[in-house]
Amino acid sequence: MLKKTLLLMLTAAFLVAISGCNTVHGVGQDLEAAGEGIQDASE
């Protein structure tokens, strides 16, 4: 059950992120921002 919920949440987040990006450049910026957020959280 937990795996299904986690997969559903990740899929939903991925779809929202993709729908917010109109170009490949936008996807790159979003991925970079997400990576920086994860990096900052780990510090």
PDB file of N, CA, C and O in Angstrom:
ATOM      1  N   MET A   1       0.829  -1.201   0.000  1.00  0.00           N
ATOM      2  CA  MET A   1       0.000   0.000   0.000  1.00  0.00           C
ATOM      3  C   MET A   1       0.867   1.256   0.000  1.00  0.00           C
ATOM      4  O   MET A   1       0.586   2.211  -0.725  1.00  0.00           O
ATOM      5  N   LEU A   2       1.916   1.252   0.812  1.00  0.00           N
ATOM      6  CA  LEU A   2       2.803   2.414   0.884  1.00  0.00           C
ATOM      7  C   LEU A   2       3.506   2.634  -0.442  1.00  0.00           C
ATOM      8  O   LEU A   2       3.676   3.775  -0.871  1.00  0.00           O
ATOM      9  N   LYS A   3       3.919   1.553  -1.100  1.00  0.00           N
ATOM     10  CA  LYS A   3       4.603   1.680  -2.384  1.00  0.00           C
ATOM     11  C   LYS A   3       3.666   2.269  -3.437  1.00  0.00           C
ATOM     12  O   LYS A   3       4.080   3.106  -4.239  1.00  0.00           O
ATOM     13  N   LYS A   4       2.415   1.836  -3.436  1.00  0.00           N
ATOM     14  CA  LYS A   4       1.445   2.363  -4.402  1.00  0.00           C
ATOM     15  C   LYS A   4       1.197   3.845  -4.155  1.00  0.00           C
ATOM     16  O   LYS A   4       1.122   4.630  -5.100  1.00  0.00           O
ATOM     17  N   THR A   5       1.071   4.226  -2.896  1.00  0.00           N
ATOM     18  CA  THR A   5       0.841   5.628  -2.555  1.00  0.00           C
ATOM     19  C   THR A   5       2.030   6.483  -2.960  1.00  0.00           C
ATOM     20  O   THR A   5       1.860   7.560  -3.533  1.00  0.00           O
ATOM     21  N   LEU A   6       3.236   6.006  -2.663  1.00  0.00           N
ATOM     22  CA  LEU A   6       4.448   6.740  -3.018  1.00  0.00           C
ATOM     23  C   LEU A   6       4.573   6.875  -4.530  1.00  0.00           C
ATOM     24  O   LEU A   6       4.901   7.949  -5.036  1.00  0.00           O
ATOM     25  N   LEU A   7       4.315   5.794  -5.248  1.00  0.00           N
ATOM     26  CA  LEU A   7       4.382   5.838  -6.706  1.00  0.00           C
ATOM     27  C   LEU A   7       3.359   6.811  -7.274  1.00  0.00           C
ATOM     28  O   LEU A   7       3.662   7.560  -8.202  1.00  0.00           O
ATOM     29  N   LEU A   8       2.167   6.804  -6.729  1.00  0.00           N
ATOM     30  CA  LEU A   8       1.122   7.719  -7.185  1.00  0.00           C
ATOM     31  C   LEU A   8       1.523   9.175  -6.937  1.00  0.00           C
ATOM     32  O   LEU A   8       1.319  10.032  -7.797  1.00  0.00           O
ATOM     33  N   MET A   9       2.087   9.451  -5.773  1.00  0.00           N
ATOM     34  CA  MET A   9       2.511  10.811  -5.449  1.00  0.00           C
ATOM     35  C   MET A   9       3.641  11.272  -6.364  1.00  0.00           C
ATOM     36  O   MET A   9       3.629  12.404  -6.846  1.00  0.00           O
ATOM     37  N   LEU A  10       4.614  10.399  -6.603  1.00  0.00           N
ATOM     38  CA  LEU A  10       5.729  10.758  -7.483  1.00  0.00           C
ATOM     39  C   LEU A  10       5.257  10.977  -8.913  1.00  0.00           C
ATOM     40  O   LEU A  10       5.710  11.899  -9.591  1.00  0.00           O
ATOM     41  N   THR A  11       4.355  10.136  -9.361  1.00  0.00           N
ATOM     42  CA  THR A  11       3.812  10.289 -10.715  1.00  0.00           C
ATOM     43  C   THR A  11       3.053  11.603 -10.843  1.00  0.00           C
ATOM     44  O   THR A  11       3.209  12.317 -11.834  1.00  0.00           O
ATOM     45  N   ALA A  12       2.235  11.923  -9.849  1.00  0.00           N
ATOM     46  CA  ALA A  12       1.482  13.171  -9.873  1.00  0.00           C
ATOM     47  C   ALA A  12       2.432  14.372  -9.867  1.00  0.00           C
ATOM     48  O   ALA A  12       2.223  15.330 -10.611  1.00  0.00           O
ATOM     49  N   ALA A  13       3.459  14.324  -9.042  1.00  0.00           N
ATOM     50  CA  ALA A  13       4.424  15.426  -8.979  1.00  0.00           C
ATOM     51  C   ALA A  13       5.152  15.576 -10.317  1.00  0.00           C
ATOM     52  O   ALA A  13       5.390  16.691 -10.782  1.00  0.00           O
ATOM     53  N   PHE A  14       5.503  14.443 -10.928  1.00  0.00           N
ATOM     54  CA  PHE A  14       6.187  14.473 -12.225  1.00  0.00           C
ATOM     55  C   PHE A  14       5.295  15.100 -13.290  1.00  0.00           C
ATOM     56  O   PHE A  14       5.752  15.924 -14.082  1.00  0.00           O
ATOM     57  N   LEU A  15       4.027  14.709 -13.310  1.00  0.00           N
ATOM     58  CA  LEU A  15       3.103  15.251 -14.304  1.00  0.00           C
ATOM     59  C   LEU A  15       2.882  16.750 -14.113  1.00  0.00           C
ATOM     60  O   LEU A  15       2.799  17.498 -15.087  1.00  0.00           O
ATOM     61  N   VAL A  16       2.789  17.179 -12.876  1.00  0.00           N
ATOM     62  CA  VAL A  16       2.626  18.617 -12.605  1.00  0.00           C
ATOM     63  C   VAL A  16       3.873  19.371 -13.053  1.00  0.00           C
ATOM     64  O   VAL A  16       3.774  20.445 -13.645  1.00  0.00           O
ATOM     65  N   ALA A  17       5.037  18.814 -12.772  1.00  0.00           N
ATOM     66  CA  ALA A  17       6.285  19.471 -13.174  1.00  0.00           C
ATOM     67  C   ALA A  17       6.400  19.560 -14.689  1.00  0.00           C
ATOM     68  O   ALA A  17       6.803  20.593 -15.224  1.00  0.00           O
ATOM     69  N   ILE A  18       6.049  18.489 -15.378  1.00  0.00           N
ATOM     70  CA  ILE A  18       6.137  18.483 -16.837  1.00  0.00           C
ATOM     71  C   ILE A  18       5.117  19.441 -17.448  1.00  0.00           C
ATOM     72  O   ILE A  18       5.424  20.132 -18.420  1.00  0.00           O
ATOM     73  N   SER A  19       3.922  19.490 -16.897  1.00  0.00           N
ATOM     74  CA  SER A  19       2.897  20.368 -17.458  1.00  0.00           C
ATOM     75  C   SER A  19       3.250  21.840 -17.254  1.00  0.00           C
ATOM     76  O   SER A  19       2.778  22.701 -17.997  1.00  0.00           O
ATOM     77  N   GLY A  20       4.069  22.126 -16.262  1.00  0.00           N
ATOM     78  CA  GLY A  20       4.482  23.500 -16.011  1.00  0.00           C
ATOM     79  C   GLY A  20       5.618  23.959 -16.904  1.00  0.00           C
ATOM     80  O   GLY A  20       5.943  25.146 -16.939  1.00  0.00           O
ATOM     81  N   CYS A  21       6.223  23.034 -17.624  1.00  0.00           N
ATOM     82  CA  CYS A  21       7.355  23.360 -18.481  1.00  0.00           C
ATOM     83  C   CYS A  21       6.924  23.286 -19.940  1.00  0.00           C
ATOM     84  O   CYS A  21       6.442  22.251 -20.401  1.00  0.00           O
ATOM     85  N   ASN A  22       7.096  24.368 -20.650  1.00  0.00           N
ATOM     86  CA  ASN A  22       6.694  24.390 -22.052  1.00  0.00           C
ATOM     87  C   ASN A  22       7.841  24.067 -22.993  1.00  0.00           C
ATOM     88  O   ASN A  22       7.619  23.761 -24.164  1.00  0.00           O
ATOM     89  N   THR A  23       9.066  24.133 -22.487  1.00  0.00           N
ATOM     90  CA  THR A  23      10.217  23.886 -23.358  1.00  0.00           C
ATOM     91  C   THR A  23      11.215  22.981 -22.655  1.00  0.00           C
ATOM     92  O   THR A  23      11.149  22.781 -21.442  1.00  0.00           O
ATOM     93  N   VAL A  24      12.133  22.442 -23.429  1.00  0.00           N
ATOM     94  CA  VAL A  24      13.205  21.621 -22.861  1.00  0.00           C
ATOM     95  C   VAL A  24      14.055  22.464 -21.918  1.00  0.00           C
ATOM     96  O   VAL A  24      14.518  21.974 -20.888  1.00  0.00           O
ATOM     97  N   HIS A  25      14.257  23.715 -22.266  1.00  0.00           N
ATOM     98  CA  HIS A  25      15.023  24.625 -21.405  1.00  0.00           C
ATOM     99  C   HIS A  25      14.330  24.782 -20.054  1.00  0.00           C
ATOM    100  O   HIS A  25      14.989  24.814 -19.015  1.00  0.00           O
ATOM    101  N   GLY A  26      13.024  24.878 -20.070  1.00  0.00           N
ATOM    102  CA  GLY A  26      12.255  24.995 -18.828  1.00  0.00           C
ATOM    103  C   GLY A  26      12.383  23.750 -17.977  1.00  0.00           C
ATOM    104  O   GLY A  26      12.480  23.841 -16.753  1.00  0.00           O
ATOM    105  N   VAL A  27      12.385  22.577 -18.616  1.00  0.00           N
ATOM    106  CA  VAL A  27      12.558  21.322 -17.880  1.00  0.00           C
ATOM    107  C   VAL A  27      13.923  21.311 -17.210  1.00  0.00           C
ATOM    108  O   VAL A  27      14.048  20.915 -16.052  1.00  0.00           O
ATOM    109  N   GLY A  28      14.943  21.746 -17.937  1.00  0.00           N
ATOM    110  CA  GLY A  28      16.291  21.794 -17.372  1.00  0.00           C
ATOM    111  C   GLY A  28      16.368  22.717 -16.171  1.00  0.00           C
ATOM    112  O   GLY A  28      17.014  22.391 -15.175  1.00  0.00           O
ATOM    113  N   GLN A  29      15.719  23.854 -16.257  1.00  0.00           N
ATOM    114  CA  GLN A  29      15.717  24.797 -15.133  1.00  0.00           C
ATOM    115  C   GLN A  29      14.998  24.198 -13.928  1.00  0.00           C
ATOM    116  O   GLN A  29      15.455  24.344 -12.794  1.00  0.00           O
ATOM    117  N   ASP A  30      13.875  23.526 -14.172  1.00  0.00           N
ATOM    118  CA  ASP A  30      13.121  22.918 -13.074  1.00  0.00           C
ATOM    119  C   ASP A  30      13.925  21.811 -12.410  1.00  0.00           C
ATOM    120  O   ASP A  30      13.939  21.705 -11.183  1.00  0.00           O
ATOM    121  N   LEU A  31      14.596  20.985 -13.209  1.00  0.00           N
ATOM    122  CA  LEU A  31      15.418  19.915 -12.640  1.00  0.00           C
ATOM    123  C   LEU A  31      16.576  20.487 -11.837  1.00  0.00           C
ATOM    124  O   LEU A  31      16.927  19.961 -10.780  1.00  0.00           O
ATOM    125  N   GLU A  32      17.162  21.557 -12.336  1.00  0.00           N
ATOM    126  CA  GLU A  32      18.258  22.199 -11.617  1.00  0.00           C
ATOM    127  C   GLU A  32      17.767  22.764 -10.277  1.00  0.00           C
ATOM    128  O   GLU A  32      18.433  22.612  -9.253  1.00  0.00           O
ATOM    129  N   ALA A  33      16.620  23.405 -10.293  1.00  0.00           N
ATOM    130  CA  ALA A  33      16.057  23.971  -9.065  1.00  0.00           C
ATOM    131  C   ALA A  33      15.719  22.862  -8.066  1.00  0.00           C
ATOM    132  O   ALA A  33      15.949  23.010  -6.866  1.00  0.00           O
ATOM    133  N   ALA A  34      15.176  21.760  -8.565  1.00  0.00           N
ATOM    134  CA  ALA A  34      14.853  20.636  -7.682  1.00  0.00           C
ATOM    135  C   ALA A  34      16.120  20.058  -7.074  1.00  0.00           C
ATOM    136  O   ALA A  34      16.154  19.746  -5.884  1.00  0.00           O
ATOM    137  N   GLY A  35      17.159  19.913  -7.881  1.00  0.00           N
ATOM    138  CA  GLY A  35      18.436  19.401  -7.383  1.00  0.00           C
ATOM    139  C   GLY A  35      19.041  20.315  -6.333  1.00  0.00           C
ATOM    140  O   GLY A  35      19.585  19.846  -5.333  1.00  0.00           O
ATOM    141  N   GLU A  36      18.949  21.611  -6.559  1.00  0.00           N
ATOM    142  CA  GLU A  36      19.481  22.566  -5.578  1.00  0.00           C
ATOM    143  C   GLU A  36      18.679  22.504  -4.280  1.00  0.00           C
ATOM    144  O   GLU A  36      19.242  22.616  -3.191  1.00  0.00           O
ATOM    145  N   GLY A  37      17.366  22.326  -4.401  1.00  0.00           N
ATOM    146  CA  GLY A  37      16.536  22.212  -3.201  1.00  0.00           C
ATOM    147  C   GLY A  37      16.905  20.984  -2.383  1.00  0.00           C
ATOM    148  O   GLY A  37      16.975  21.046  -1.155  1.00  0.00           O
ATOM    149  N   ILE A  38      17.136  19.882  -3.055  1.00  0.00           N
ATOM    150  CA  ILE A  38      17.535  18.649  -2.367  1.00  0.00           C
ATOM    151  C   ILE A  38      18.899  18.826  -1.726  1.00  0.00           C
ATOM    152  O   ILE A  38      19.129  18.399  -0.594  1.00  0.00           O
ATOM    153  N   GLN A  39      19.806  19.465  -2.468  1.00  0.00           N
ATOM    154  CA  GLN A  39      21.148  19.694  -1.944  1.00  0.00           C
ATOM    155  C   GLN A  39      21.095  20.586  -0.701  1.00  0.00           C
ATOM    156  O   GLN A  39      21.767  20.305   0.291  1.00  0.00           O
ATOM    157  N   ASP A  40      20.317  21.636  -0.747  1.00  0.00           N
ATOM    158  CA  ASP A  40      20.193  22.540   0.397  1.00  0.00           C
ATOM    159  C   ASP A  40      19.568  21.819   1.598  1.00  0.00           C
ATOM    160  O   ASP A  40      19.968  22.052   2.739  1.00  0.00           O
ATOM    161  N   ALA A  41      18.617  20.969   1.350  1.00  0.00           N
ATOM    162  CA  ALA A  41      17.953  20.240   2.430  1.00  0.00           C
ATOM    163  C   ALA A  41      18.906  19.269   3.095  1.00  0.00           C
ATOM    164  O   ALA A  41      18.782  19.000   4.289  1.00  0.00           O
ATOM    165  N   SER A  42      19.862  18.736   2.335  1.00  0.00           N
ATOM    166  CA  SER A  42      20.778  17.745   2.890  1.00  0.00           C
ATOM    167  C   SER A  42      21.890  18.373   3.720  1.00  0.00           C
ATOM    168  O   SER A  42      22.575  17.674   4.467  1.00  0.00           O
ATOM    169  N   GLU A  43      22.072  19.667   3.599  1.00  0.00           N
ATOM    170  CA  GLU A  43      23.162  20.342   4.327  1.00  0.00           C
ATOM    171  C   GLU A  43      22.813  20.680   5.741  1.00  0.00           C
ATOM    172  O   GLU A  43      23.635  21.246   6.461  1.00  0.00           O
TER     173      GLU A  43
END
